[in-house]
Amino acid sequence: MAVAELLSNGVAKQLVERRRPPKEWVPHGDVEDRPGSSSFPSGHTAAAVAFTAAAGLTWPRAGAACALPMALVAVERVHSGAHYPSDVAVGAAIGVAAAALVRATPRLVTRHVG
C-alpha cells in the first residue's frame, strides 16, 4: 500500500495537474468535502487494489474477500465526485504494479546483491 500511495500521490499527482469533476456532475450534496489536490490518479483506489492484489497473491481467499471492498472504494471515489473513472482506472493499474513490484523486490535484490 505504501508503494502504491507513493507512486500515485507522491509521483503521478505531482506530474499531472487535473481538476476534480465539476460539482454539477455530482448527484448529492456532499460534493463540498473533496480534496484540493489533483484528481489524477486515485490514491485511494491504488492503495485498495495494491492491498487486495498483495493479499490475493499470498492468500487467495483473503484476496477474494477483499475484492468487494476494493471495488466499493473505486466506485465511491467516482460517486463522491472526487475522481473521474479514468483516475480510478489508472489508480488501479498503479496498485497492481505496486503489488507486483513489492512481490518481486526480494528476488530482484538477492539476484543483484548475492
Secondary structure, 3 states (H helix, E strand, C coil): CHHHHHHHHHHHHHHCCCCCCCHHHCCCHHHHCCCCCCCCCCHHHHHHHHHHHHHHHHCHHHHHHHHHHHHHHHHHHHHCCCCCHHHHHHHHHHHHHHHHHHHHHHHHHHHHHC
